[in-house]
Every structure is written in C-alpha cells, then in structure tokens.
Amino acid sequence: MNLAMPSYSVTLLLSCIFLYCSGCSSTASENISIEQHLVQEEASDQISLDNSDSSCSYFYFLWGTHAEINKDYTEAEEAFEKALICDPDSKYVLRRLPILLIRMGKPLGAAKWLRTAIQKYPDDLQDRLLLARLDIRNNEIDEAIKLYNELITMTPEDETLFLRLGFLYSEQQQYSKAEQSFKQALKLNKDSLFAHLYLARLATQTNNIKTAEKWYKKAIKINWSVELVLELAEFYERQKNYKKVEKQYQSILKKNPAETRAGLGLVHTLLLQDKDEKALTVLQKLRENNNDSVQIDIITAKLHLRAKQFDKAALVLAPIADGKNSPEATYMLAVILYQQKKLVSAMELLHTIEQGASHFEDSIFLQVRIFMEQDQNNRAIELLTQTLLNKALVTPGLYSLLASLYMEQDQVSKGYELLDIALIRYPENPELYFEYGLLLEQDGSQKRAITFMEKVLEINPDHTEALNFLGYTWADNNINLEKALEYIQKAIEIKSDSGYIRDSLAWVYFRMGKLELATQEIMEALTLEPTDPNIYEHLGDIHLAQEQKEEALAAYQKAVELFTKTSDKSRLFQKIEWLQEQ
C-alpha cells in the first residue's frame, strides 16, 4: 500500500501509530507491522462497536485523508470505513465518507451512510440536506420530499426549504401542494423573487395564463433582469400575443441596445407578423450598436432572400463571405450566385469552405448539383469519391448522394457496393435504407425494395418518403389498399404541401374505386406540382375511368409534352392511340 505523505506529518503519524498499537489492541505484539494489523482487522468481524477508540479512528481518518489527496479514492474509502469500525459514532467521518462516495460516483452508497448519520444525529440539518439532494439525483423524489418536510419541521423559518419542496411537488405534478409551498415561502419573504417566479411557472404548467402573467410581472418588479424579461417574452409568444412580446423585447433594447437575444427575438416576432420592413429596421439598429455584426448581417441577408431581393442579399453577404471565418455567409452567397446562373463564381466561393467547417457538406452537395447541370456527372462522382476517402468527412448523406449518382448512370452494382459499406458504418440510418430501396426498385427488385422501406419505418415511423413509397407501390399493384391509404394519409399529415404525396393519395382512391375523391386529390397535386408528367398521366387514367374521353386525351397529351424519356412518351402515345380508336 503506497502512502505518499508530506514530511511535516511524519511525527504526528508516528504518534498515532503508537496510540493505535497500544489502544486498539491490548494483546498486539510490539513488533507487529501496520500492514499485518490491517490484515488482521480486515478479517475480523467480531470487533465490538461499544469499545470505540478515537485514536484508532483518527489514524484511519488521516490515512484516508492522505489517500484522498493523492486521488486514491478506493483506498480512502477503505480507510474511512475502518475509521468507523473503530469509532462508529465519529460524526466527522460519517459526513466525510458520503462526500467521498459522491466524488467516486457512488450516490447510493453515499445515501446509505447519510441515513446512518441521521439515525445517530437526528438533529443535524446538513446531513438531511445532502441526503435530499442525493435522493433527487437517484430519482427517489418521494424520499426527498419527506426529508424536506422533516427539515421544515425543524426550521420552519427557512424560505429556501419551502422553495425546494414546492419545486419537487411541481415535478411530481402535485400542483396544489407546490402552490402551498411557494406561497408559504412568500409569507416568510414577501419579496422572494424565486417564489414569484416559481408561482408564475406553476401557473403556466396548469394553463392559468392570467395568474402566470400576474406572478411574472411581480417578479420583474422585484428584480428586473434581461433573463426574466426574455422568459416573459417567450411566455407571451406561446400565447401568440405578439404585441406584448414586442413590448418585452423593446424594454430590454431600451436599456441595452446591443442585447442580441432581445434584438433577434424582436426580429423573429416581427417576421411572424409579416412585418419584414420593421424587422430590417431593428436589425440595422442592432448592427449599429453591436461589435459582432456577422450574425446580424446573415439574418439581414435571409430577410432579403425571403423577399426575393437577391442583389440586396448578395450585397450584404459579400463583405463577410469568407469560407474560413464565415462559412454560412459564403455558402449563402454561393447559392445566390447559383440561382443567378453565375456558376463559375459560385464554384470559386464553395472551394473556400474548408473541410470540417459548417456547411462543408452543403457545399459538396451544391458543387455536385452544378456539375450535374453542366452534364459533368463524372466530375460529380469524382468529387464525392474523394470526399469519402477522408473518414473525418464521411456522412450518411454523402453515401446516399453518391449512390443516387450511380443510379443515374445505371451503375447499379457500384450503388449496391457503396450502400453495403455505408450500412456497415451506419446500421441504423434510415436514409441509407431508403436509398437502397430506391436502388432495388430501379433494378426491378420490388419485393426487396419493399423490405428495405419497411426497415426505414422501423427506424423512423414518420419517414414521409418511405410511407409514400410503400403506399403508392401497394396501390400500383392493387394490394393492401387499406394499409396504403393509412400510410399515405399519415404522410400527408406530416407533409401536407407535397404534390407527389397528394398524387399517391389520388392513386389509392383510384384503385379503391373512389373516383370523386381521386379527382379532388389529383387536382390538388397538380396545383402543387403543375409540371409533373406522371400526375397528368394519372389524371388521364382517372378521367378515363369516369368515361370522360376528351378530358383524358387532354391530360395524356399534356403528359407527352412534359415527359423527356422516349419510353415514357411511347407509353403515352399508345394510350392516346387506343383512346382515339374507341
């Protein structure tokens, strides 16, 4: 047992050893070593607790203290426990040992010793306070509540105890008892900030909005602070009372014009009310009073983009578009340049976003898109392949994107190989299974594709694309129509603005023979996706089922115009020719 000690304690330790040898064991040999005695004592279960020895306890206490200083916590624990064998009533050791056990990550052991200490010294407040905190940490809330009630009985004038007890009651959803505790704290201190604040939060929990507002206002009157006013602003925002939200943020900005959280909160509130011009004015004032203007400029640019003022957004972003210091601004400006068809300039900017920086993956995706629009698919594949060679940069999204490129190039085997590697690395990633399912569908393995899509939903039951895929596939095969309807309706609940999902719903209704509903949904799908040829083809099929020949012909002819693949056009020509012959 290695015991490193400062030299000044050697004399004291020697005296303790002498006292230990003469006091703890009257039959011990004069030549017995410390190590031998420790072994003997550790093996003995027959030590009388009535014959406590403070000298022996002090020796082990010193031993444990030095071990604790040297961070040998296991040895310290053993030493403190031996100190309590020598003197089970040592109040100091009974408190020191639980603190050590907490440091060692043994809260249950610490709680056990604290309960022992409370049994021996029932009037001690500190042991109960520490045990209550441990009970909360150990999720023994009822025990903690019991302890706080005992402490309140012992010290009924302690405001803090009522606050802690009320908080625990509220966590247990015992709202009436929580309110009583907080109000008792107020009786002890009518200006208690935390009592007012906790009562406000409690009223919010119980949806008593007017009462919550009253307590918040009283709390702010007692002690105005930015944090408290921000909380009240969030409270009003949940009620969608935007005028009062604005008032709170403005009260902060009046005292501190550079308070970014209040300024941006006010901007967000104004945007919720479509007050874009006012939001821009607030941002300008905030920028004038703030040394760090990058975040403010980025938000300003987003506001211009929202108004489709691309030139104004670019003008704001240009001075801060530095791929190293502001990758977000750089990426945003690159997107604007891409939309303006300035592809070379966009590419130059994207190259300045360093590996590992925020928006680096976004920059790779945009570069791939630019390559594909320029019919440079091989360069897109090369870029993704090189990126995936760096393990620090690998993400499931990059694997999925490269796999989809292989699909576009009819390199199905490479797509399978890549996704097999990706699934080994990310076995629970739903997007990889979804991409694999699409690859299988393209390869004609529809049954396996369905299996993979079902795996997607095992991982993420709300995956809209997988729900849509399965629902449409079943409907297209005229099977599992009730389940298909359930899946598509769930997908629409999640993503109501998708024309493709609306088209799937129309197709399910078509297969079920509910033609009026099918027509209603297909027209909604065309409103959302007015240039999709597949939707027009489905519209033609629905009209045909309704014996509306002219309408069907018009829909098929529109589909022919929009389809680009020869095989699709040929299929539509066959439908048109057949219909014209009828």
LUMFITI-980647 format. One record per residue: x negated, y negated, z negated of N, C-alpha, C in turn. Coordinates in steps of 0.2 Angstrom, whole numbers, plus 5000, padded with zeros to 4 digits. Example, Ala and Ser with C-alpha at 12.3 -4.5 7.8 and 13.67 -1.06 7.14 Angstrom:
// LUMFITI-980647
493450284961493850224961493450164961
493650114965493250054964493650004961
***
This chain:
// LUMFITI-980647
499650065000500050005000499649945000
499649905005499149845006499549785003
499249754998499549694994499049634995
499149594999498749535000498949484995
498549454991498649404986498149354985
498349294984497949234983497549254976
496849224976496449244971496649214964
497049154964497249124958497749174954
498049224957498549264954498249324951
497549344952497249404950497349414943
497149354939497149364932497849374929
498349344932498949354930499249424931
499049454937499249514939498949564934
498249554933497949604928498249604921
498449544919498849544913499449584913
499849574919500449614920500349684920
499849704923499649774924499549804917
499249764913499049784906499749794902
500149744903500849744899501249804902
501149814908501549864912501349934909
500649944908500450014906500650024899
500649974895500749984888501449974886
501849944890502549934888503049974892
502949994898503450034902503350104900
502850134898502750204897502250214891
502550234885502150244879501750304880
501850354885501450414885500950414891
500950354894500450354900499750354898
499350394902498650394901498350324903
497850304899497450244900497150244907
496950304910496650304916497150304922
497750304921498250314927498250254931
498250264938498250204943498950184944
498950124947499550094949499950134953
499650164959499950204964500250264961
499850294956500150354953500750344949
500750284945501350274941501950254946
501850224951502350204956502650274958
502250324960502550384962502950414957
502650414951503050444945503750414944
503750344944504350314943504850324949
504550324955505050334960505350394960
505050444957505350514957505750524951
505750474946506150484940506850454941
507350504939508050474939508350474932
507850484927508150484921507950424917
507750364920507550304916508150274913
508150264907508650234903508750164904
509350144907509450074908509550034902
509650064896509650024890508950004888
508450034890507750014887507449974893
507749914894507449874899506849844897
506449824901505749804900505649744904
505649684902505549624906504849614909
504349644905503649644908503549684914
503849744914503849794920504249764925
504849734924505249694929504849644932
504449604928504149544931503549564935
503249624933502749654938502949664945
503549704945503849724951504049654955
504349614951504549544954503949514958
503449504954502849474958502649514964
502649584963502449624969502949614975
503549614973504049594979503949524982
503849474977503749414980503149404985
502549434983502049434987502149474994
502449524993502649564999503149525004
503549485001504049445005503649395008
503149365005502749305008502449335014
502149395013501749425019502249455024
502949445023503449475028503449545028
503249575023503349655022503949665018
504549655022505149655018505449715015
505249775019505449835016505049855010
504449835009504049845003504349794997
504549735000504849684995505449714992
505849744996506549774994506449824989
505949874990505749924986505549894979
505149844979504849814973505449784969
505849744972506449714969506849764966
507049814969507449874966507149904960
506449914960506149944955506149894949
506149824950506149774945506849784942
507349794945508049804942508049874939
507649924941507649984936507349964930
506849924930506549904923507049864919
507349814922507749774919508449764923
508949804922509549794927509949734926
509749694921510149634919509749574922
509149574925508749524927509249484932
509449424930509849384934509549354940
508849334939508549304945508349354950
508249424949508049474954508749494957
509349494953509949514956510149464961
509949404961510049354966509549354972
508949364970508349364975508449424980
508649484977508649544981509249534987
509849504985510349494991510049444996
509749394994509449344999508949385003
508549425001508049465005508449505010
508949545007509349585012509649545017
509849485016510149445021509649435026
509049415024508549405029508349465033
508449525030508249585034508849605038
509349565038509949595042510349645039
510349645032510749705029511249665025
511849635028512349605024512749645020
512849705021513249755017512849775011
512249785011511849795005511749735001
511749675004511749615000512349604996
512949615000513549614996513649664990
513349724991513449764986513049744980
512449714980512049694975512449624972
512749584976513049524973513649544969
514049594971514549624967514349644960
513749684960513449704954513249644950
513049594953512849524949513449494946
513949494950514649464947514949504942
514849564942515049614936514749594930
514049584931513649564925513749494922
513749454927513849374926514449354929
515049364926515649344930515749274930
515449234926515549154926515049124931
514649154934514149124939514549114946
514549044948514849024954514449044960
513849034960513449034966513449104969
513449164964513549224967514149234971
514749214968515349214972515349184978
515049124978515049084984514649114990
514049144988513649184993514049244995
514349284991514749344992515249324997
515649264996516149245000515949235007
515349205008515049195015514949265018
514649305014514449375017515049415019
515649405015516249445017516549415023
516449345024516649325031516249345036
515549345035515149375040515249445042
515449485037515649555038516349565040
516749515041517449515043517849545038
517649535032518149555026518449495023
518949465027519249405026519649405020
520049455019520449465013520049455006
519449495006518949485001518749414999
518549385005518349315004518849265002
519449275004520049235001520149254994
520049314992520149324985519549294981
518949294983518449264980518549184979
518749154985518849084984519449064979
519949104979520449094974520249104967
519749144966519449154959519049094958
518649064963518249014962518648944960
519248944963519648884962519948884955
520048944953520248954946519748934941
519148944943518548924938518448854939
518448824945518348754946518848724950
519448704947520048684951519948614954
519348574952519248504955518848504961
518648564964518148564969518548564976
518548504979518848494985518648544991
517948554991517748604996518048674996
518148694990518448764990519148764993
519548714992520148714995520148715003
519648675005519548665012519348735015
518848775012518648835015519148885014
519548885009520148935008520648925014
520848855015521348845020521048865027
520448855028520148875035520248945035
520148985030520249065031520949085032
521349045028522049065029522349045036
522048995039522248975046521949025051
521349055050521049105054521549165053
521849185048522249235047522949225049
523049165052523749145054524249145048
523949125042524449115036524449045036
524849015040524848935041525148905035
525648925032525948895026525448885021
525048945019524548945014524048895016
523848895022523248855024523448775023
524048765025524348695024524348675017
524548715012524548705005523848695002
523348735005522648725003522348655005
522448635011522248575014522548515010
523148525009523548465005523348464998
523148514995522848514988522148484988
521748494994521148454994521248384995
521848364998521948294998522148264992
522548304988522648274981522048264977
521548304978520848284974520548234978
520648224984520248164988520648144993
521048084992521548064997521148035004
520548025003520148005009519748065012
519948125011519548185013519648185021
519048175024519048175032519248245034
518948295031519048365034519748385032
520048365027520648385025521148365031
521048295032521448265038521348305044
520748315046520548345052520848415053
520748455047521048525047521748525048
522148485044522848475045523048465052
522648415055522848405062522748465067
522248505066522148565070522648615068
522848615062523348665060523948655063
524148585063524748565066524748585074
524148575077524148595084524248665085
523948705081524048785081524748805081
525148765077525848785076526248745080
525948705085526348665090526748615087
526548585082526848525079526548465081
526648445087526248395090526248325087
526848305085526948235081526548235075
526548295071526248295065525448295066
525248335071524548335073524248265074
524648235078524448165080524348115074
524848125070524848085063524148095060
524048165059523448185055522748155058
522748165065522148145069522048065068
522548035069522547955068522247935061
522547975056522247955049521547975048
521348035051520648055051520148005054
520347975060519947925063519947855060
520547845056520547785052520047785046
519947845043519547855038518747855040
518647885046517947885048517947895056
517947835059517947835067517247865069
517347915074516647945077516847955084
516347965088516447975095516748055096
516448095092516648165092517348175090
517648135085518348145083518748115088
518548055091519048025096519048065103
518448105104518448145110518948205109
518948225103519448285101520148265102
520248205100520948175100521148165108
520648145112520748135119520948205122
520548255120520748325123521448345120
521648325114522248345112522848315116
522748255118523248215122523248245129
522648265131522648295138522948365139
522948405133523348465133524048445134
524248395131525048375131525148335138
524648325142524648295149524948215148
524748195142524848125140524248075142
524248065149523648035151523547965149
524047925148523947855146523547855139
523747905135523447905128522747935129
522647975134521948005135521547945137
521747905142521347845144521147805138
521647785134521547745129521047765124
520947835123520447855118519747845121
519747865128519047865131518847785132
519347745133519147675134518947645127
519247675121519047645115518247665113
518047725116517347745115516947695119
517147685126516747655130516647575128
517147555125517147485122516547475117
516447525113515947525108515247545111
515347595115514647615118514747625126
514647575130514747585137514347635140
513847665137513347715140513547785138
514147795135514347855132514647895138
514147945141514347985147514948025146
515048055141515548105140516248065140
516248015137516847975137517047945144
516447925148516547895154516747945159
516448005159516648055164517348085162
517448085156518148115154518648065156
518548005156519047955159519047965166
518547975170518547985177518948045179
518848095175519248165176520048145175
520148105170520848095168521148055174
520748005177521047965182521148005188
520648055190520748095195521348135195
521548165189522148205188522748165190
522748095190523248055191523248025198
522748055202522548025209522347955209
522047925204521847865204521047855205
520947875212520247885214519847815214
520147765216519847695216519647675209
520047685204519947665197519347715194
519347775196518847825194518147795197
518147775203517547745206517247685202
517747645200517547585196517247605190
517547655186517247675180516547705181
516447745186515847775187515347715189
515547665192515047615194514847575187
515247565183515147535176514747575172
514847645172514447685168513747695171
513647685177513047695180512647635178
512947575178512547515176512347515169
512647555165512447555158512047615156
511847655161511547725159510947725163
510447745159509747755162509747815167
510047875165510047935169510647935173
510647905180511147895184511247955189
510848005189510948065194511548095193
511748115187512448155187513048105189
512948045187513547995189513547985197
512947985200512947975207513248045211
513048095208513348165211514148165210
514348145205515148135204515448085209
515048035209515247975214515348005221
514848045223514748075230515348125231
515548165225516048205226516748175227
516748115224517348075225517448055232
516848025235516948005242517048065246
516848125245516948185249517648205248
517948195242518648205241519048165246
518848105247519248055251519048065258
518548115260518348125266517948075269
517548035264517147975266516448005266
516248045271515648075272515048035272
515047975276514547925276514347895269
514947875266514847845259514447895254
514747965255514448015250513648025252
513548025258512848035260512447975258
512647915258512347855256512147855249
512547885245512447895238511947945236
512048005240511548065239510848055241
510748015247510148015250509547995245
509647945241509047925236508847975231
509348025229509248075224509148145227
509248145233509248215236508448235237
508248265231507648295231507648365228
507448415233507548485231507248505225
506748475222506448495216506748465210
506948405210507248365205507948365204
508248365210509048365210509248415216
509248485215509448525220510148525222
510648505217511348495218511448445223
511148385222511248325227510948345234
510348385234510048405240510548445244
510848495240511248545244511948505246
512148465242512748425244512648385251
512048355251511948315257511848355263
511548415262511448465267512148485270
512548495265513248515268513548465272
513448405270513748345274513448345280
512748355281512448355287512648405292
512748465289513048525292513748505295
514148475291514848455294514848405299
514248365299514148315304513748345310
513648405310513348445316512648425316
512348395311511648375311511248435308
511148495312510948555309510248555307
509848525311509048515310508948485304
509248425303509148385296509448425290
509948465291510248505286509748555284
509448595289508948645288508348615284
508148555286507548525283507648515275
508248495274508448475267508448545263
508748595266508848655262508248695261
507748685265507048715264506648675258
506948615256506648585250506848615243
507448655243507648685237507248745235
506948735230506448785228506748855226
506348905226506648975224506748965216
507248995214507448995207507848935205
507848885209508248825207508948835208
509348785204510048795205510248775212
510748815215510948805222510448835227
509948875224509548905229509948955233
510348995230510749055233511249015238
511548965236511948925240511548905247
510948875246510548855251510448915256
510348975254510249035258510849045262
511449045259512049055262512149005268
512048945266512148895272511648905277
511048915276510548925281510748985286
511049045282511249095286511849075291
512249035288512849015292512648975298
512148935297511848885303511548935308
511148985306510849025311511349065315
511949085311512449125315512849085320
512949015318513248975323512848955329
512148965328511748955333511549015337
511949075335511849135338511149165337
510849145331510249175329510249225323
510649275325510849325319510249355317
509749375321509149405319508749365314
508749295315508349255310508749255303
509449255304509849255298509649325294
509649375297509449445294508749435291
508249405295507549405293507549365286
507949305286507949265280508149305274
508749335275508949375269508549435267
508249465272507749525270507149495266
506849445268506349415265506449385258
507049365257507349335251507449395246
507649455248507749515244507149545242
506649535246505949565244505749535237
505949475235505749445229506249465223
506049505219506549535214506849485210
506449425209506749375204507349335208
507349345214507849305218508449345220
508449415219508949455221509649445217
510149445221510849445218511349485222
511849505219512349555222512549515229
512649445228512949415234512549415240
511849415239511349415244511449485248
511449535244511549605247512149605251
512749585248513349585252513349545258
513049485258512949445264512549485270
512049515268511549545272511949605275
512349645271512749705273513249685278
513549625277514049605282513749585288
513149555288512749535294512649605298
512449655295512349715298512949745301
513549735298514149755301514349715307
514149645307514249605313513849635319
513249655317512849685323512849755324
513449785321513549855322512949905320
512649875315512049915312512349945306
512849995306513250015301512750055296
512350095299511850135294511450095290
511150045292510749995288511249965283
511849945285512349925279512449975274
512550035276512650085270511950095266
511450095269510750105266510650045261
510849985263510749925259511149925253
511849945254512349945249512249995244
511950055246511750105241511250085237
510750045239510150015235510449965230
510949925233511249875228511649905223
512049955224512449985219512050025214
511450045215511050075210510750015205
510649965208510449905204511049875200
511649865204512249835201512849885201
512849935197513349985197514049965195
514149905192514749885190514949815194
514649805200514849745203515349755208
515949725207516549735211516449715219
516049665220515949635226515549685231
515149725228514749765232515149825234
515649855229516049905231516549875237
516749815236517249785241516849785248
516249765248515849755254515749825257
515649875253515549945255516249975258
516749955255517449975258517549945264
517349885265517449855272517049885277
516449905275515949935280516250005282
516550045277516850105278517450105283
517850045282518450035286518250025293
517749985294517449965301517150035304
516950075300516650135303517150195304
517750175302518350225304518450275298
518150265292518250305286518750275281
519350265284519850235280519950265273
519950325272520150365266519550345261
518950345263518350325258518450255257
518650215262518650145260519250125255
519750165255520250155250520050175243
519650225243519250255237518850195234
518450165238518050105236518450045233
518950035237519349975235519749995228
519950055227520250075221519650065215
519050075217518550065212518449995210
518549955215518449875214519049855209
519649885209520149865205520049895198
519649955198519549975191519049925187
518649895191518149845188518549785187
518849765192519249695191519949705194
520449715190521149725192521449665196
521149605195521349545198520949525205
520649575207520249555213520749555219
520849495221521449475226521249515233
520649515235520549545242520649615242
520449645236520549725236521249735235
521649695232522349705231522649695238
522449645242522749635248522549695253
521949715253521649765257522049835256
522149855250522549915249523249905251
523549845249524249835250524449835258
523949805262524049805269523949865272
523449905270523249965273523750015272
524050015266524650065265525250045269
525349985270525949965274525849975281
525149965283525049985290525150055292
524950095287525050165288525750195286
526150145284526850155282526950205276
526450195271526450245265526450195259
526650225253526550195247526850125247
527450115250527650045251527850005245
528050035240528250005234527649985230
527150025230526450005227526149955231
526149955238525949905242526249835240
526849835239527249775238527049745231
526949795226526649775220526049735220
525549765224524849745224524849675228
525249665233525249605237525549555233
526049565230526449515226525949495220
525549535217525049515212524549475215
524349495221523849455224524049375226
524649375227524949305229525049265222
525149295217525249265211524549235209
524049265211523349245209523149195214
523249205220523049155226523649145231
524049095229524649085232524549045239
523949015240523848975246523549015251
523549085251523149125256523649145261
523549115267523949145273523949215275
523349245273523149315275523549355270
523649335264524049375259524749375261
524949315263525649305265525849345271
525349355276525449395281525549465279
525149485274525149555272525849575269
526049525265526749525262527249535267
527249495272527749495278527649565281
527049595282527049665285527349715280
527249715274527549755269528349755270
528549695270529349685271529549715278
529149705283529249735289529349805289
528849845286528849915285529449935281
529649895276530249915272530949905275
530849875281531449855285531849795282
531449755278531749685276531549635280
531849625286531649585292531749515290
532249495286532349425285531749395280
531649435275531049425271530349425275
530349465279529749475283529649405287
530149385290530149325294529949265290
530249255284530149205280529349205278
529149255276528449265274527949245280
528049275286527649265291527649195293
528149155293528149085295527749045290
527749065283527349035278526649045279
526449105282525749125283525549085289
525949075294525749035300525648955298
526048935293525948865290525248865287
525048915283524348915280523748925285
523948975290523348995294523648985302
523748925304524048915311523648945317
523048965316522648985322522449055321
522749095317522549165317523049205321
522649245326523049285331523349345328
523149375323523449435320524149415317
524149355314524849335312525349325317
525149295323525549285329525749355331
525349405331525549475334526049505329
525949495323526449525318527049485319
527049425320527649385321528049415327
527649425333527949455338528349525337
527949565333528249635331528849625327
528949575322529549565318530049535323
529949495327530449465332530749525336
530249565338530449625342530949675338
530749685332531249725328531949695327
531949625327532549595327532949585334
532649615339532849615346532949545348
532349505346532349435349531749435354
531949455360531449465365531049405367
531349345368531049285370530549265365
530749265359530349245353529749285352
529849355354529249405353528749395358
529049375365528549365370528149305369
528449255366528049185365527549195360
527649235354527249255349526649295352
526749345356526249385359525749345363
526049305367525649255372525249215368
525449185363525049145358524449185355
524649245353524049285351523549295356
523749315362523249325368522849265368
523049205368522649145369522149135363
522349155357521949145351521449205350
521549265353521049325352520449305356
519949325354519249325358519049385361
519149445357518949505359519349535365
519049565370519349595376519849645373
519649685369520049745366520749725363
520649665360521249635357521749605362
521449575367521849545372522149605376
521849655378522149715381522749745378
522649745371523249775367523849735368
523749665367524249615368524549615375
524149625380524449625387524849685388
524649745385525149805385525749795382
525749755376526449745373526849695377
526549645380526949595384527149635391
526749675394527049705400527649755398
527549795393528049835391528749795389
528649745386529249705384529549675390
529149645395529449615401529849675406
529649735405529949785409530649805406
530749785400531349805396531949765399
***
